[in-house]
Amino acid sequence: QCLVIMEHDDEQFDDDEPKISIAGAINVSSTSDAVFTARGLCLAIEDTLLIDDANFVLLKGHRYGLVGENGAGKTTLMQALRERLEEESDAFSVAYVGQNDAERHASVKKTVLEHCMSGNTRIQRLKAELEDLQEQSATAELDEIEKITERMCEIDEQIDAYYRTEPDKRALQTLRLLGFTKKTSGDQVDSLSGGWRTRLELACALFAQPNVLMLDEPTNHLDLHAVLNLASMLRGADLKNTTLIVVSHDASFLDLVCTDILALHQQRLQAFSGNYAAFEEKAEEYVIRHEKLYKNRVVEEARQKTMVAQAKSRARKAGNDKAIKQAASRERKAEARVGLYREDGKRYKLRSLKVMDAKAVRLPARAEPVKVGKEITLRLPAEAISADSNHSGAGGMPLIVVEGLTFSYPGAATPVLKNITCSISPGDRIALVGKNGAGKSTLIRGLMGSPDVVVTGGRAGQGSVHRRGKVSLLDQNQIATLAEHLEESSVEFLAKRHPQVDGVGRFKVEGDIRAHLGGFGLSGETALLPISELSGGLRVRLCLADLFAPLSVPDVLLLDEPTNHLDAETTTALVNALKTFKGAVVVVSHNFGFLLNVCRDLWVCEAGTLKISRHTDEADFSHHFRQFASQIVSKDDRADLDNVLRYRATRNALVVQGAGSQQASLVV
């Protein structure tokens, strides 16, 4: 082991770049199963301590889910680990895909396939070494040429062996599983949108088969098919020797992928074996145990305080100075020792730090109260159905009717969806799924009445979607429009969006706006912050507050990937809010845990058609969704996927305790 203190050099980064420091006893090994070992690791960014005294080991071939609240330091920890591992460049290949990495190669002129294949850093290093050796051989002495030639032959053999594995076919397969077609694999990288460049970065990292793979929220720009395929690839034989660290708020994805969980909360990092479901169970046990420990501490402190007070009183009355000192000594010992415990339940030694052997150190922790974090709530209006729609309750008259319609884009030779018949009624909860390009967004925009979607066919060739009441859409484009209002506060944004007209308006005074925002978790000073300072989750809440402003309440709410960038608490708040919403909801989402908790009917876009599976007493949404998802993953993964989906379907809201922490948080 070695003591490492790393700090970014100011000359290497912009002045605005936050400085990351890491300290502790760290050992990196390319030969043992323990790839990374940390003892007493501390991590700070600028003057803020993120992790204190962490002990953990990363094992070869294990897949770690790094979980914790937004701002806890997960991304910073991965960046620090990456930097430390990359110092071992001769022994390690490290691949990292962050949330904003799509822009790194925005101007690359290679094709998608060429760029993907260039992601194998080991082969790139071998080729670079071969070029250096060729230059050296031109001026080397005779005794050196033999060694250089021998090494060049070794490199040639390794490169030849690599190309005999037909890497181009493997690269195409990786790209296909993430949504690229053979045609789009030939597109230029600089022509791709940000979302597709993110997929390409994932493909490059997976294709490289690195020693260590780090993924920060990898599912944010993927559809459901790509998420399930990504899970299969991460579990597959090609990465069996790769150590994976993944940050995700998608509990179902972590269930399917992870062998271990690293939980970060309140500066403490703890490791748990098993997937996220196993972590949840252990976390609940932790809450129960620590509540009991703290209760025992309070009782024992009261008992010791009473006994010391009685002893002091008796000693003073007797004028016994020795007894007074004994009582004071007992009081000091009680203050120092009552409430101490060890997580493993073993005996502890307060003076064990004097013994330098790590095996002999048996220091305890003190039982503290389990603090329950502030619950995030979203309050949708109780009366969601518009007055002019004359509908109420699930199963009422349809709010949207589509009969035999075709959906296409202007100038397109082939329609996206043909002969579509469907209806949406109050209380409906619909999951809309399908491969990328199958028509999900097209149908959503067609239901909205978007002018860029051409609707034809229907009875008597009317070519129109019949709507009753108001239809609203929440998608990434809408959230992106907030970029035009970054200097405004949430209060100012809503005031401009919903002004009074002829003395009539949604909000009469600023207090009305702030009260409305409070119902969406934007209360107090948060409502007055510039939008630029709001997290992704807070921006989603602001968009919902905008959609549900008075006199704007929708009858049909269309949600296109609503959980992107949402933390677990906000996701749960959205789930609970949708359960109280009286209107209809149609959801496109890659988060299967979210779908299982919200939806009752399954709509599948496939081959230009729409297949509808409604819930019945014999076959509920979970049944339909499991059948659909099982067709996407490999046969080897189907049993595990089925177990994950069954588990999530029976667990609507979970109280999860951060590892070694004192706060409970709700997740889905």
C-alpha positions in Angstrom: 0.0 0.0 0.0 1.0 3.6 -0.4 -0.2 6.9 1.0 -1.5 9.0 -1.9 -2.5 12.6 -1.8 -3.6 13.9 -5.2 -4.5 17.4 -6.1 -5.2 18.9 -9.5 -2.6 21.3 -10.7 -4.1 24.7 -11.3 -2.1 25.1 -14.5 -3.8 22.0 -16.0 -7.3 23.3 -15.5 -9.3 26.5 -15.9 -9.5 28.8 -13.0 -13.2 27.9 -12.8 -12.5 24.2 -12.6 -13.1 22.9 -9.1 -10.0 21.4 -7.4 -10.4 17.7 -6.4 -8.2 16.3 -3.6 -8.0 12.6 -2.6 -6.0 11.2 0.3 -5.6 7.8 1.9 -3.7 4.5 1.7 -4.4 3.3 -1.9 -3.1 0.3 -3.7 -3.7 -0.4 -7.4 -2.9 -3.9 -8.8 -3.1 -5.2 -12.3 -2.2 -8.8 -11.2 -4.4 -9.6 -8.3 -8.2 -9.8 -8.1 -8.2 -6.7 -5.9 -7.9 -4.0 -8.6 -8.2 -1.1 -6.3 -7.9 -1.1 -2.5 -8.5 2.0 -0.3 -8.0 2.5 3.4 -9.0 5.7 5.1 -9.8 7.4 1.8 -10.9 11.0 2.0 -12.2 13.0 -0.9 -12.8 16.7 -1.2 -13.7 19.2 -3.8 -12.3 22.7 -3.1 -12.9 23.1 0.7 -15.9 20.7 0.8 -15.3 17.2 2.2 -17.3 14.6 0.3 -16.0 11.3 1.7 -14.4 10.7 5.0 -12.4 7.7 6.1 -13.7 5.2 3.5 -12.5 1.6 3.3 -13.4 -0.4 0.2 -12.0 -2.9 -2.4 -12.9 -3.1 -6.1 -12.6 -6.6 -7.4 -11.9 -7.8 -11.0 -15.0 -8.8 -12.8 -17.4 -7.3 -10.2 -20.0 -4.7 -11.2 -20.5 -1.9 -8.7 -23.5 0.4 -8.5 -22.5 3.7 -7.0 -25.6 5.2 -5.4 -26.4 8.3 -3.3 -28.2 11.6 -3.4 -27.5 14.3 -6.0 -24.5 16.3 -4.9 -23.2 13.6 -2.6 -20.0 13.3 -4.7 -20.6 10.2 -6.9 -19.3 11.8 -10.1 -16.3 13.4 -8.3 -15.4 10.0 -6.8 -15.4 8.3 -10.2 -13.3 11.1 -11.6 -10.7 10.8 -8.8 -10.6 7.0 -9.2 -10.2 7.3 -12.9 -7.3 9.7 -12.5 -5.6 7.4 -10.0 -6.1 4.3 -12.2 -4.9 6.0 -15.4 -1.6 6.7 -13.7 -1.1 3.0 -14.1 -1.4 3.4 -17.9 1.0 0.6 -18.6 -1.1 -1.9 -16.7 -4.6 -0.6 -17.0 -7.1 0.4 -19.6 -9.8 2.7 -18.2 -12.9 3.8 -20.1 -15.1 6.5 -18.6 -18.4 7.8 -20.1 -19.8 10.8 -18.3 -23.1 12.6 -18.5 -21.7 15.4 -20.7 -19.1 13.4 -22.8 -21.2 13.6 -26.0 -19.5 16.9 -26.9 -15.9 15.6 -26.7 -16.0 14.2 -30.2 -18.6 16.5 -31.8 -16.3 17.5 -34.6 -14.8 14.0 -35.4 -14.8 13.3 -39.2 -14.6 9.5 -38.9 -17.6 7.3 -39.5 -19.5 5.9 -36.5 -18.0 2.4 -37.1 -14.4 3.7 -37.4 -14.7 5.8 -34.3 -16.1 2.9 -32.3 -13.2 0.6 -33.3 -10.7 3.3 -32.4 -11.9 3.1 -28.8 -9.7 0.0 -28.1 -7.0 1.9 -26.3 -4.9 -1.3 -25.8 -4.5 -1.8 -29.6 -3.9 1.9 -30.1 -1.1 1.8 -27.5 0.4 -1.2 -29.2 0.3 0.5 -32.6 1.9 3.6 -31.1 4.6 1.5 -29.5 5.3 -0.3 -32.8 5.8 3.1 -34.6 8.2 4.2 -31.9 10.2 0.9 -32.2 10.4 1.3 -35.9 11.9 4.8 -35.5 14.3 3.5 -32.9 15.5 0.6 -35.1 16.7 3.1 -37.7 19.4 4.5 -35.4 19.9 1.6 -32.9 23.1 -0.3 -32.3 23.4 -3.9 -33.5 22.9 -5.3 -29.9 19.8 -3.2 -29.4 18.2 -4.2 -32.8 17.7 -7.8 -31.7 15.7 -6.7 -28.6 13.7 -4.2 -30.7 13.0 -6.7 -33.4 11.8 -9.3 -30.8 9.4 -6.8 -29.2 8.1 -5.7 -32.7 7.3 -9.4 -33.4 5.5 -9.7 -30.1 3.4 -6.6 -30.9 2.7 -7.8 -34.5 1.4 -11.2 -33.1 -0.9 -9.4 -30.6 -2.3 -7.1 -33.3 -2.8 -10.0 -35.8 -4.5 -12.0 -33.1 -6.8 -9.1 -32.4 -7.8 -8.7 -36.0 -8.4 -12.4 -36.4 -11.3 -12.0 -33.9 -13.1 -9.8 -36.6 -13.4 -6.7 -34.5 -15.4 -4.9 -37.1 -18.3 -7.5 -36.7 -18.1 -7.1 -32.9 -18.2 -3.3 -33.2 -21.2 -3.5 -35.6 -23.0 -5.8 -33.1 -22.3 -3.4 -30.2 -23.6 -0.5 -32.2 -26.7 -2.4 -33.3 -27.6 -3.3 -29.7 -27.4 0.4 -28.8 -29.8 1.4 -31.7 -27.5 2.0 -34.7 -28.3 0.4 -38.0 -25.8 -0.8 -40.6 -26.6 2.4 -42.5 -26.2 4.8 -39.6 -23.0 3.1 -38.6 -21.6 4.6 -41.8 -22.7 8.2 -40.8 -20.1 10.8 -39.9 -19.7 11.3 -36.1 -20.0 15.1 -36.5 -23.5 14.7 -38.0 -25.0 12.9 -35.0 -27.2 14.6 -32.4 -26.0 14.8 -28.8 -28.1 11.8 -27.7 -26.7 9.6 -30.5 -23.1 10.7 -29.7 -23.7 9.6 -26.1 -24.8 6.2 -27.4 -21.6 6.1 -29.5 -19.4 6.9 -26.5 -21.0 3.9 -24.7 -20.4 1.7 -27.7 -16.7 2.8 -27.8 -16.3 2.0 -24.1 -18.0 -1.4 -24.4 -16.1 -2.4 -27.5 -12.7 -1.5 -25.9 -13.2 -4.2 -23.2 -11.3 -2.2 -20.6 -9.9 -3.3 -17.3 -12.1 -0.8 -15.6 -15.3 0.7 -17.0 -17.0 3.7 -15.4 -20.4 4.9 -16.5 -22.2 8.0 -15.1 -26.0 7.8 -15.7 -25.6 5.7 -18.9 -29.3 5.2 -19.5 -30.3 8.9 -19.7 -30.3 9.0 -23.5 -31.3 5.4 -24.2 -34.7 3.9 -25.1 -36.0 0.8 -23.3 -34.5 -1.6 -25.9 -31.1 0.0 -25.6 -31.2 -0.1 -21.8 -32.0 -3.8 -21.7 -29.3 -4.5 -24.3 -26.8 -2.4 -22.4 -27.6 -4.5 -19.3 -27.0 -7.7 -21.2 -23.7 -6.5 -22.6 -22.5 -5.4 -19.2 -23.3 -8.8 -17.8 -21.9 -10.7 -20.8 -18.8 -12.8 -21.4 -16.9 -10.0 -23.2 -16.7 -8.0 -20.0 -16.3 -10.9 -17.5 -12.9 -9.6 -16.4 -13.9 -5.9 -16.4 -14.5 -4.0 -13.2 -17.6 -1.9 -13.7 -18.6 1.2 -11.7 -22.0 2.6 -12.7 -23.9 5.6 -11.3 -27.7 5.3 -11.9 -30.9 6.3 -10.3 -32.7 3.5 -12.1 -33.2 0.8 -9.4 -34.3 -1.8 -12.0 -31.2 -1.3 -14.1 -29.0 -1.7 -11.0 -30.9 -4.8 -10.0 -30.2 -6.4 -13.3 -26.5 -5.3 -13.7 -24.8 -5.0 -10.3 -23.1 -7.6 -8.2 -22.3 -5.0 -5.4 -23.5 -1.6 -4.3 -21.3 1.3 -3.1 -23.6 3.6 -1.1 -22.5 7.2 -0.5 -24.3 9.4 2.0 -23.3 12.1 4.5 -19.6 11.7 3.7 -19.7 7.9 4.4 -19.1 5.3 1.7 -20.0 1.7 2.4 -19.9 -1.5 0.3 -22.7 -4.0 0.2 -22.7 -7.4 -1.7 -25.6 -8.1 -4.0 -27.7 -6.0 -6.3 -29.8 -3.0 -5.4 -32.7 -5.1 -4.2 -30.4 -6.8 -1.7 -29.1 -3.4 -0.7 -32.6 -2.2 0.0 -33.3 -5.1 2.3 -30.0 -4.5 4.2 -30.7 -0.8 4.4 -34.1 -1.4 6.0 -32.4 -3.8 8.5 -29.9 -1.0 9.2 -32.6 1.5 10.0 -34.3 -1.0 12.5 -31.0 -1.9 14.1 -29.8 1.7 14.5 -33.1 2.9 15.9 -32.8 0.2 18.5 -29.2 1.1 19.2 -30.0 4.7 19.7 -33.0 3.9 21.9 -30.8 1.8 24.1 -28.2 4.6 24.2 -30.8 7.1 25.4 -32.1 4.7 28.1 -28.6 3.9 29.3 -27.5 7.6 29.3 -30.6 8.4 31.5 -29.8 5.5 33.8 -26.1 6.4 34.2 -27.0 10.1 34.7 -29.3 9.1 37.6 -26.8 6.8 39.2 -24.0 9.4 39.0 -26.3 12.1 40.4 -27.2 9.8 43.3 -23.6 8.9 43.9 -22.5 12.5 44.0 -25.4 13.4 46.3 -24.5 10.7 48.8 -20.8 11.6 48.6 -21.4 15.3 49.3 -23.7 14.5 52.3 -21.0 12.2 53.7 -18.2 14.7 52.9 -16.4 11.9 51.2 -14.0 13.5 48.7 -12.8 10.1 47.4 -16.4 9.1 46.6 -17.0 12.4 44.8 -13.9 11.8 42.6 -15.1 8.3 41.9 -18.5 9.6 40.8 -16.9 12.2 38.5 -14.7 9.5 37.0 -17.8 7.3 36.4 -19.6 10.3 34.8 -16.6 10.8 32.4 -16.5 7.1 31.5 -20.3 7.0 30.8 -20.1 10.1 28.5 -17.2 8.4 26.6 -18.6 4.9 26.3 -22.4 4.8 26.4 -23.8 4.3 23.0 -20.7 2.9 21.4 -21.0 -0.2 19.1 -19.3 -1.9 16.1 -21.2 -2.6 12.9 -20.1 -6.2 12.9 -21.4 -6.7 16.5 -17.9 -7.6 17.9 -16.3 -6.2 21.0 -14.4 -3.0 20.6 -11.2 -1.5 22.1 -11.1 2.2 22.7 -7.3 2.2 22.8 -6.7 -0.1 19.9 -5.2 2.8 17.8 -2.0 2.3 19.8 -1.7 -1.1 18.0 -0.6 -0.3 14.4 -1.6 -3.7 13.0 -4.8 -3.0 11.1 -6.3 -6.3 12.2 -6.0 -5.2 15.8 -7.8 -1.9 15.4 -11.3 -2.4 16.8 -12.6 1.2 17.1 -16.4 1.7 17.7 -18.9 4.1 16.4 -21.5 6.0 18.5 -25.2 5.3 18.0 -26.9 8.4 16.6 -30.6 9.1 15.8 -31.8 8.0 12.3 -32.7 11.2 10.6 -35.5 11.0 8.1 -34.9 13.4 5.2 -37.4 15.9 4.0 -39.9 14.1 1.8 -40.3 15.5 -1.7 -43.9 15.9 -2.8 -45.6 17.0 -6.0 -49.3 18.0 -5.7 -51.2 17.9 -8.9 -54.6 19.7 -8.9 -57.3 17.5 -7.4 -59.8 18.3 -10.3 -57.7 17.4 -13.3 -60.5 17.0 -15.9 -61.4 20.2 -17.6 -64.9 21.6 -17.1 -65.7 21.5 -20.8 -64.7 17.8 -21.3 -67.6 16.5 -19.2 -65.8 13.3 -18.2 -64.7 12.0 -14.8 -63.3 8.8 -13.5 -61.4 6.0 -15.1 -63.2 4.4 -18.0 -65.2 7.6 -18.9 -65.9 8.7 -22.5 -62.6 8.9 -24.5 -60.5 12.0 -24.4 -58.6 11.1 -27.5 -59.9 8.9 -30.4 -57.8 7.6 -33.3 -59.5 5.5 -36.0 -57.5 4.1 -38.9 -55.1 6.9 -39.1 -51.6 7.1 -40.7 -48.8 9.2 -39.2 -45.9 10.4 -41.3 -43.6 13.4 -41.7 -43.9 16.0 -44.5 -42.1 14.9 -47.7 -41.5 11.3 -46.4 -42.1 8.6 -48.9 -43.0 6.0 -46.2 -45.3 6.6 -43.2 -44.0 5.9 -39.7 -47.3 4.3 -38.5 -50.2 3.0 -40.6 -53.8 2.2 -39.9 -53.6 3.1 -36.2 -56.8 2.8 -34.0 -56.7 3.6 -30.3 -58.4 5.7 -27.7 -57.4 7.3 -24.4 -59.9 7.7 -21.5 -59.8 9.5 -18.1 -57.8 7.5 -15.7 -55.8 5.6 -18.3 -52.2 4.9 -17.5 -50.4 3.8 -20.7 -46.8 2.8 -21.3 -45.7 3.4 -24.9 -42.7 1.3 -25.9 -40.8 0.2 -29.0 -37.4 0.4 -30.6 -35.8 3.7 -31.5 -37.4 4.9 -34.7 -40.5 2.7 -34.3 -42.8 5.7 -34.0 -43.2 6.4 -30.3 -42.4 10.1 -30.5 -44.3 10.4 -33.8 -47.4 9.1 -32.2 -47.0 11.3 -29.2 -46.6 14.4 -31.4 -49.5 13.3 -33.5 -51.7 13.0 -30.5 -50.6 16.5 -29.4 -51.5 17.9 -32.8 -47.9 18.9 -33.7 -47.8 20.5 -37.2 -44.6 18.6 -38.1 -46.6 15.3 -38.1 -48.9 14.6 -41.1 -52.1 12.7 -40.2 -54.1 11.1 -43.0 -56.8 8.4 -43.4 -59.6 7.7 -41.0 -63.3 7.7 -41.6 -64.2 9.5 -44.8 -60.6 10.5 -45.2 -60.9 13.1 -42.4 -57.3 12.5 -41.3 -57.6 14.0 -37.8 -57.2 13.0 -34.2 -60.4 13.6 -32.2 -59.6 15.4 -28.9 -61.8 16.4 -26.0 -60.2 18.7 -23.4 -56.6 19.7 -23.1 -53.5 17.6 -24.1 -50.1 18.6 -22.7 -46.6 17.2 -23.3 -43.5 17.0 -21.1 -40.4 16.0 -23.0 -36.7 16.9 -23.2 -37.4 19.6 -25.8 -39.7 21.4 -23.4 -37.1 21.2 -20.6 -34.5 22.5 -23.0 -36.6 25.6 -23.6 -35.7 26.7 -20.1 -32.3 27.5 -21.4 -33.8 30.7 -22.8 -34.8 31.8 -19.3 -31.7 30.9 -17.3 -31.4 34.3 -15.6 -35.1 34.3 -14.5 -36.4 32.8 -11.3 -39.1 30.2 -11.3 -41.5 32.8 -10.1 -40.6 35.2 -12.9 -40.8 32.4 -15.5 -44.4 31.4 -14.5 -45.5 35.1 -14.3 -44.4 35.6 -17.9 -45.8 32.3 -19.1 -49.3 32.9 -17.5 -50.0 36.6 -17.5 -53.3 38.2 -16.7 -55.4 39.2 -19.7 -58.2 41.9 -19.3 -57.8 41.5 -15.5 -58.3 37.7 -15.6 -55.3 35.5 -15.0 -54.0 32.3 -13.6 -52.1 34.1 -10.8 -53.4 37.3 -9.2 -50.3 38.1 -7.0 -46.8 36.7 -6.6 -48.0 34.8 -3.5 -50.3 32.7 -5.7 -47.3 31.8 -7.9 -45.1 30.8 -4.9 -47.9 28.8 -3.4 -48.4 26.9 -6.7 -44.6 26.3 -7.0 -44.6 25.0 -3.5 -46.9 22.2 -4.5 -44.2 21.0 -6.9 -41.3 21.1 -4.4 -40.1 24.6 -5.4 -40.7 26.4 -2.1 -38.8 29.1 -0.1 -35.7 30.5 -1.6 -35.5 27.8 -4.3 -38.4 29.5 -6.1 -36.3 32.7 -6.3 -33.1 31.1 -7.5 -32.1 31.7 -11.2 -33.2 28.7 -13.3 -29.5 28.3 -14.2 -28.9 27.2 -10.6 -31.6 24.5 -10.6 -30.8 20.8 -10.9 -32.3 18.7 -13.6 -34.9 17.4 -11.2 -35.9 20.9 -10.1 -36.3 21.9 -13.8 -38.6 19.0 -14.4 -40.7 20.1 -11.4 -40.8 23.7 -12.9 -42.0 22.3 -16.2 -44.8 20.3 -14.4 -45.8 23.4 -12.5 -46.0 25.3 -15.8 -48.2 22.5 -17.3 -50.5 22.4 -14.3 -50.9 26.1 -13.8 -54.5 27.2 -13.0 -56.7 27.3 -16.2 -54.0 25.2 -17.9 -54.6 21.8 -16.2 -54.4 19.0 -18.9 -56.9 16.2 -19.3 -54.2 14.1 -21.0 -50.6 14.2 -19.9 -48.0 12.9 -22.4 -44.6 12.1 -20.8 -41.6 11.5 -23.0 -38.7 10.2 -20.9 -39.7 12.2 -17.8 -37.2 10.5 -15.4 -34.1 11.6 -17.3 -31.7 13.2 -14.8 -34.3 12.8 -12.0 -33.0 11.5 -8.6 -34.8 8.7 -6.8 -36.7 11.0 -4.5 -38.1 13.2 -7.3 -39.0 10.0 -9.3 -41.0 8.7 -6.4 -42.7 12.0 -5.9 -43.7 12.0 -9.6 -45.0 8.4 -9.3 -47.1 9.4 -6.2 -48.4 12.5 -7.9 -49.5 10.6 -11.0 -51.5 8.2 -8.8 -53.7 11.2 -7.7 -54.1 12.6 -11.2 -57.6 12.1 -12.6 -56.7 12.6 -16.2 -55.0 10.2 -18.5 -51.2 9.6 -18.7 -49.2 8.2 -21.6 -45.5 7.5 -20.8 -42.5 6.8 -22.9 -39.7 5.8 -20.6 -36.6 3.6 -20.4 -37.1 3.3 -16.6 -39.0 0.0 -16.2 -39.4 0.5 -12.4 -41.2 3.8 -13.2 -43.4 2.1 -15.8 -44.3 -0.8 -13.4 -45.4 1.7 -10.8 -47.4 4.0 -13.0 -48.9 2.1 -15.9 -51.7 -0.4 -16.5 -51.8 -0.8 -20.3 -49.0 -1.5 -22.7 -48.8 -0.1 -26.2 -46.0 -1.4 -28.5 -44.9 0.4 -31.6 -43.5 -2.1 -34.0 -43.1 -2.5 -37.8 -45.4 0.5 -38.4 -48.2 -0.8 -36.3 -49.5 -0.3 -32.7 -50.2 -3.4 -30.6 -52.3 -2.7 -27.5 -52.4 -5.0 -24.4 -54.9 -3.8 -21.8 -54.8 -5.0 -18.2 -57.2 -7.6 -17.1 -57.8 -9.7 -14.0 -55.9 -12.6 -15.8 -53.1 -10.5 -17.2 -52.0 -7.3 -15.6 -49.4 -4.7 -16.8 -46.5 -6.6 -15.2 -47.4 -9.7 -17.1 -47.6 -7.9 -20.5 -44.4 -6.0 -19.8 -42.4 -9.1 -18.8 -43.4 -10.8 -22.0 -42.4 -7.8 -24.0 -39.0 -7.3 -22.2 -38.1 -11.0 -22.4 -38.0 -10.8 -26.2 -35.3 -8.1 -26.1 -32.6 -9.6 -23.8 -30.6 -12.8 -24.5 -31.9 -16.2 -23.3 -29.2 -16.2 -20.6 -30.6 -13.0 -19.0 -34.3 -13.7 -19.2 -34.7 -15.5 -15.9 -32.8 -12.7 -14.0 -34.8 -10.0 -15.9 -38.1 -11.8 -15.0 -37.1 -11.9 -11.3 -36.2 -8.2 -11.3 -39.5 -7.2 -12.9 -41.5 -9.3 -10.6 -39.7 -7.8 -7.6 -40.2 -4.3 -8.7 -43.8 -4.9 -9.6 -44.5 -5.9 -6.0 -42.6 -3.1 -4.4 -44.3 0.2 -5.1 -42.6 2.5 -2.7 -39.4 1.6 -0.8 -37.8 3.3 2.2 -34.1 3.0 1.6 -31.4 4.0 4.1 -28.1 5.3 2.7 -25.2 3.2 3.7 -23.9 4.0 7.1 -26.1 7.1 7.1 -28.8 8.7 9.1 -31.3 9.5 6.5 -34.1 7.5 4.8 -35.1 8.3 1.3 -37.9 7.0 -0.9 -37.0 5.3 -4.2 -38.9 3.3 -6.9 
